[in-house]
């Protein structure tokens, strides 16, 4: 029962047991848009075995992310991720989150990010020349970004066993069957988590030196001498490795796809890449890639790597004048928000020039907002720019005639056919 002055949240439970889970997994933002048109900016549905409230639109996103009465907890992520990413930065709240974020920021200073980019460039320049002319882009990029994450974050070459473990933990969170059935996603996720813990615990317990992120976290200190425990380092490394390589893979895939669909933009970006130089590029050089920056931002709008961040109300509160009682799970529909015609004219059209002018603050939030805005967003943008800059200089790519891909929203958005593409070498 909504208190006086607040509206109830409308919605429905859907099918018995499964609720609306199948519709959401199969149709993604199209499903969310239908619900928005039917019920408005705040509605509820049963998905993944729980009652979930969808908060749609920039104003709803602002209310949840600003969280002025501290009613929304990161515990919303725990339902999907806690078994596999316990006590990662994204799952911490309030003062504890602030402490961990301040300490982790020591690993993301401007100087450290600049050093990381030199390592990124080394991996990209070493591995992309061997890519064949006929390429399934998504798995190739996923392998590349895993290698980047391994070398930049741990200082060591990529390990196929660890790669398999990461894939397992990432896919497990959206399992429909949420217990360890042999051969199932949940079971693979738990097995992968154990393997990653063993690896990072052993590394964190040994003396470390170097310019990698793992070492930076082990040595991070605040003014009062506060430091991460070994278990803190283990939890943060597993989370950061997942977050870094998945989002970079999806963003680069989406940018390559849209540049393949729009060769005129590909040529503009290539001309800019040549004008900046062959690299490896410094952070200042990467900042000069303004056309590429607009291309990446528009690609993030059209394919948002983290489509619907989750929260849980820990006190009675409201969203857009609707009563949200304590205990409610809330999903902020960022991908849908980026495609609403009320805020983005002709929303499915690829138009990087949208980002040649200022965008209202809460209309475009691929990195989230508020206290939990992505801590590695600068690193992530620079990594994607480095990948694309190298490819623009060495390859020209095109898609099959009349081709359009479909993005699978089961976990994070990926092209269902892995995005087949022809990459011609540039002499």
C-alpha positions in Angstrom: 0.0 0.0 0.0 1.6 3.3 -1.1 1.7 6.1 1.5 -0.4 9.2 0.9 1.0 11.3 -2.0 2.9 8.5 -3.6 1.7 6.3 -6.5 1.9 2.5 -6.4 4.3 0.8 -8.8 2.3 -1.0 -11.5 3.3 -4.3 -13.2 2.6 -8.0 -13.4 4.3 -11.3 -12.5 4.2 -12.9 -15.9 4.5 -16.7 -16.3 4.5 -19.0 -13.3 8.0 -19.5 -11.9 9.8 -18.0 -14.9 7.9 -14.7 -14.8 9.2 -12.4 -17.5 12.8 -13.8 -17.5 12.5 -15.5 -20.9 11.1 -12.3 -22.5 13.9 -10.2 -21.0 16.7 -12.6 -22.0 15.3 -13.1 -25.5 14.3 -9.5 -26.4 16.3 -7.2 -24.1 15.6 -3.6 -24.6 12.6 -4.3 -26.9 11.0 -6.0 -23.9 11.9 -3.2 -21.6 10.5 -0.6 -24.1 7.2 -2.5 -24.3 6.9 -2.4 -20.5 7.8 1.2 -20.4 5.1 2.1 -22.9 2.6 0.1 -21.0 3.4 1.0 -17.4 5.4 4.2 -17.5 8.9 5.0 -16.1 8.5 2.8 -12.9 7.1 -0.7 -13.2 7.6 -4.1 -11.7 8.0 -7.7 -13.1 9.2 -11.0 -11.9 12.5 -11.8 -13.4 15.3 -14.2 -12.4 13.2 -15.5 -9.6 12.6 -12.2 -7.9 10.4 -9.1 -8.1 12.3 -6.4 -9.9 11.3 -2.7 -10.4 12.5 -1.1 -13.6 13.5 2.6 -13.3 13.4 4.1 -16.8 14.5 7.5 -18.1 17.2 10.0 -17.1 15.3 11.4 -14.1 14.7 7.9 -12.7 18.4 7.1 -13.2 19.3 10.4 -11.4 17.2 9.6 -8.4 18.6 6.1 -8.0 22.3 7.0 -8.7 22.4 10.2 -6.6 20.8 8.3 -3.8 20.3 11.3 -1.6 18.6 9.5 1.2 21.0 6.5 1.0 18.0 4.2 0.4 19.6 2.3 -2.5 22.2 -0.3 -1.8 24.6 -2.1 -4.1 23.1 -5.3 -2.6 21.0 -5.3 -5.8 24.1 -6.6 -7.6 24.6 -9.2 -4.9 21.7 -11.2 -6.2 23.5 -11.7 -9.5 27.2 -11.4 -8.6 27.9 -12.1 -4.9 28.6 -15.8 -5.3 31.2 -14.9 -8.0 32.4 -11.4 -7.1 32.0 -11.0 -3.4 33.2 -7.7 -1.9 34.3 -6.4 -5.3 34.2 -2.6 -5.3 30.8 -2.5 -7.1 29.2 -4.5 -4.3 30.3 -2.3 -1.4 28.2 0.5 0.1 28.5 3.9 1.7 31.5 4.5 4.0 33.1 1.1 3.3 32.8 1.7 -0.4 34.3 5.2 -0.1 37.3 3.8 1.8 38.0 1.0 -0.7 37.5 3.4 -3.6 39.9 6.0 -2.2 42.5 3.2 -1.7 41.9 1.7 -5.1 42.3 5.1 -6.7 46.0 4.7 -6.0 46.0 2.2 -8.9 44.3 4.6 -11.3 46.3 7.8 -11.0 47.1 9.6 -14.2 50.7 8.4 -14.1 49.7 4.8 -13.6 47.1 4.9 -16.4 49.7 6.3 -18.7 52.0 3.4 -17.8 49.2 0.9 -18.4 48.5 2.3 -21.9 52.1 1.7 -22.9 51.5 -2.0 -22.0 48.2 -2.0 -23.8 49.8 -0.7 -27.0 52.6 -3.4 -26.8 50.0 -6.2 -26.7 47.9 -4.8 -29.4 50.8 -4.2 -31.8 52.1 -7.7 -31.1 48.9 -9.6 -31.6 46.6 -7.9 -34.2 49.0 -8.3 -37.2 48.4 -12.1 -37.0 44.6 -11.7 -37.4 43.3 -13.3 -40.6 41.4 -11.4 -43.3 38.2 -13.3 -42.5 37.6 -12.8 -38.8 34.9 -13.4 -36.2 35.5 -10.2 -34.4 34.0 -10.8 -31.0 36.0 -13.9 -29.9 39.2 -12.3 -31.4 38.7 -9.2 -29.4 37.8 -11.1 -26.3 41.0 -13.1 -26.5 43.0 -9.9 -27.1 41.4 -8.0 -24.2 42.0 -10.9 -21.9 45.7 -10.8 -22.9 45.7 -7.0 -22.3 44.1 -7.5 -18.9 46.5 -10.2 -17.9 49.6 -8.2 -18.9 48.5 -4.8 -17.6 46.8 -6.0 -14.5 49.0 -8.9 -13.4 52.2 -8.3 -15.3 52.1 -11.8 -16.7 51.1 -13.5 -20.0 47.5 -14.6 -20.4 46.7 -18.1 -19.1 44.1 -20.1 -20.9 43.0 -21.8 -17.7 42.4 -18.4 -16.1 40.6 -17.2 -19.2 38.2 -20.1 -19.0 37.6 -19.3 -15.3 36.8 -15.7 -16.1 34.3 -16.7 -18.7 32.6 -19.0 -16.2 32.2 -16.5 -13.5 30.9 -13.8 -15.8 28.2 -16.0 -17.4 27.1 -17.5 -14.1 25.3 -14.5 -12.7 22.4 -14.6 -15.0 21.8 -18.3 -14.7 18.1 -19.3 -14.6 19.1 -22.5 -12.7 20.8 -20.9 -9.7 22.4 -24.0 -8.1 25.3 -26.2 -9.1 23.9 -28.6 -11.6 26.8 -30.5 -13.2 27.6 -28.9 -16.6 25.5 -25.8 -15.8 26.6 -22.2 -15.7 26.3 -21.9 -12.0 28.6 -24.8 -11.4 31.1 -23.5 -13.9 31.0 -20.1 -12.2 31.7 -21.5 -8.8 34.6 -23.6 -10.2 36.0 -20.6 -12.0 35.8 -18.5 -8.8 37.8 -21.1 -6.8 40.5 -21.2 -9.5 40.8 -17.4 -9.6 41.0 -17.1 -5.8 43.9 -19.6 -5.7 45.8 -17.7 -8.3 45.4 -14.2 -6.8 45.8 -15.3 -3.2 49.1 -16.9 -4.1 50.2 -13.7 -5.9 49.1 -11.3 -3.2 50.9 -13.3 -0.5 54.3 -13.1 -2.3 56.6 -10.1 -2.6 55.6 -8.0 -5.7 57.3 -5.3 -7.7 56.4 -3.8 -11.1 54.1 -1.3 -12.7 51.1 -3.6 -13.0 47.7 -3.0 -11.3 48.0 -6.1 -9.1 51.2 -4.7 -7.6 49.6 -1.3 -7.3 46.8 -2.7 -5.2 49.1 -4.7 -3.0 51.1 -1.6 -2.2 48.3 1.0 -2.1 48.3 3.1 1.1 46.4 6.0 2.4 47.9 8.8 4.5 47.1 7.0 7.7 48.8 3.8 6.5 45.5 2.0 5.7 46.0 -0.8 3.1 44.1 -3.6 1.5 44.2 -7.1 3.2 45.2 -10.0 1.0 41.5 -11.0 0.7 40.6 -7.5 -0.3 43.2 -7.6 -3.1 41.9 -11.0 -4.3 38.3 -9.9 -4.4 39.1 -6.6 -6.2 41.4 -8.2 -8.7 38.8 -10.8 -9.7 36.2 -8.1 -10.1 38.5 -5.6 -12.0 39.7 -8.2 -14.4 36.1 -9.1 -15.3 35.0 -5.5 -15.6 37.9 -4.4 -17.6 38.0 -7.0 -20.3 34.3 -7.5 -20.8 33.4 -3.9 -21.2 36.4 -3.2 -23.5 35.5 -6.2 -25.7 31.9 -5.1 -26.1 32.7 -1.4 -26.7 35.4 -2.2 -29.3 33.1 -4.8 -31.0 30.3 -2.3 -31.2 32.6 0.5 -32.6 34.0 -1.9 -35.2 30.5 -2.9 -36.2 29.2 0.6 -36.7 32.4 1.7 -38.5 31.9 -1.3 -40.8 28.3 -0.2 -41.5 29.4 3.4 -42.0 32.6 3.4 -44.1 32.5 7.2 -44.3 33.0 7.4 -40.6 35.6 4.8 -40.8 37.6 6.9 -43.2 37.2 10.0 -41.1 38.5 8.1 -38.1 41.4 6.7 -40.2 42.4 10.1 -41.4 42.5 11.4 -37.9 44.5 8.3 -36.7 47.1 9.0 -39.4 47.3 12.7 -38.4 48.1 11.8 -34.8 50.8 9.3 -35.7 51.5 5.6 -35.8 52.1 5.3 -32.1 52.4 3.9 -29.5 50.3 6.9 -28.4 50.6 8.7 -25.1 47.5 9.7 -23.1 47.8 13.2 -24.6 47.9 11.8 -28.1 44.8 9.6 -27.4 43.0 12.7 -26.2 43.5 14.3 -29.6 41.4 11.5 -31.3 38.2 13.5 -31.2 36.4 11.8 -34.1 37.2 8.4 -32.6 36.0 9.7 -29.2 32.6 10.6 -30.7 32.4 7.2 -32.5 33.1 5.3 -29.3 30.5 7.3 -27.3 27.8 6.8 -29.9 28.7 3.1 -30.0 28.3 3.0 -26.2 24.9 4.6 -26.6 23.7 2.1 -29.2 25.2 -1.0 -27.4 25.6 -0.3 -23.6 28.0 -2.8 -22.1 26.3 -2.8 -18.6 22.7 -2.6 -19.7 20.8 -2.4 -16.4 22.7 -1.8 -13.1 20.9 -3.2 -10.1 20.2 -1.8 -6.7 18.2 -2.8 -3.6 16.1 -0.4 -1.5 17.2 -0.8 2.1 14.6 1.7 3.3 11.2 2.8 2.1 11.8 5.4 -0.6 10.4 6.7 -3.9 11.3 6.9 -7.6 9.5 9.4 -9.8 6.7 9.7 -7.2 6.2 6.0 -7.0 6.5 4.2 -3.6 9.3 1.7 -3.4 9.3 -0.3 -0.2 12.4 -1.5 1.6 13.7 -4.8 0.2 12.7 -4.0 -3.4 15.2 -4.9 -6.2 15.6 -2.0 -8.7 17.1 -2.1 -12.2 18.2 1.2 -13.9 17.6 0.6 -17.6 20.6 2.4 -19.1 20.6 0.7 -22.5 16.9 1.5 -22.9 17.4 5.1 -21.7 20.0 5.5 -24.5 17.4 4.5 -27.1 14.4 6.5 -26.0 13.2 8.8 -28.8 12.1 11.3 -26.2 15.7 12.1 -25.6 17.5 10.8 -28.7 15.9 11.7 -32.0 16.0 8.8 -34.5 17.6 6.8 -31.7 18.7 3.7 -33.7 20.6 5.8 -36.2 24.4 5.9 -35.9 25.3 9.6 -35.6 28.5 10.4 -33.7 27.9 14.1 -34.2 25.4 13.8 -31.3 28.4 14.0 -29.1 29.8 17.1 -30.8 27.6 19.1 -28.4 26.9 18.8 -24.7 24.6 15.9 -23.7 22.4 16.4 -20.6 24.2 14.8 -17.7 21.9 11.8 -17.0 20.8 11.1 -20.6 24.0 9.2 -21.3 25.4 7.0 -18.5 27.4 4.0 -19.9 29.7 4.3 -16.9 27.0 4.8 -14.3 26.9 7.9 -12.1 27.2 9.0 -8.5 29.4 7.4 -5.9 29.7 4.2 -8.0 30.6 5.7 -11.3 33.1 3.4 -13.0 36.6 3.9 -11.4 38.4 2.7 -14.5 36.5 4.7 -17.1 39.5 6.7 -18.3 41.6 3.5 -18.6 38.7 1.8 -20.5 38.2 4.6 -23.0 42.0 4.8 -23.6 42.2 1.1 -24.1 39.5 1.1 -26.7 41.0 4.0 -28.5 44.4 2.3 -28.6 42.8 -0.9 -30.1 40.9 1.1 -32.7 43.8 3.4 -33.6 46.0 0.5 -34.4 43.3 -1.3 -36.5 42.5 1.9 -38.4 46.2 2.3 -39.4 46.6 -1.3 -40.5 43.3 -2.7 -41.7 40.2 -1.5 -43.6 37.1 -3.5 -42.7 33.8 -4.3 -44.2 30.7 -6.3 -43.4 28.8 -8.8 -45.6 26.2 -7.1 -47.9 23.0 -6.1 -46.1 24.3 -7.5 -42.9 22.9 -6.6 -39.5 23.9 -8.3 -36.3 21.7 -9.1 -33.3 22.9 -8.5 -29.8 22.3 -11.3 -27.3 21.3 -9.7 -24.0 21.6 -12.9 -21.9 24.4 -11.5 -19.7 26.2 -8.6 -21.3 25.4 -7.7 -24.9 27.3 -9.7 -27.5 26.7 -10.4 -31.2 25.0 -13.7 -31.6 27.0 -14.6 -34.7 30.3 -13.3 -33.3 30.3 -10.5 -35.9 32.0 -12.0 -39.0 34.0 -9.3 -40.9 36.6 -8.9 -43.7 39.7 -7.0 -42.6 41.9 -6.0 -45.5 45.5 -5.1 -44.8 46.5 -1.6 -45.6 50.0 -1.5 -47.3 
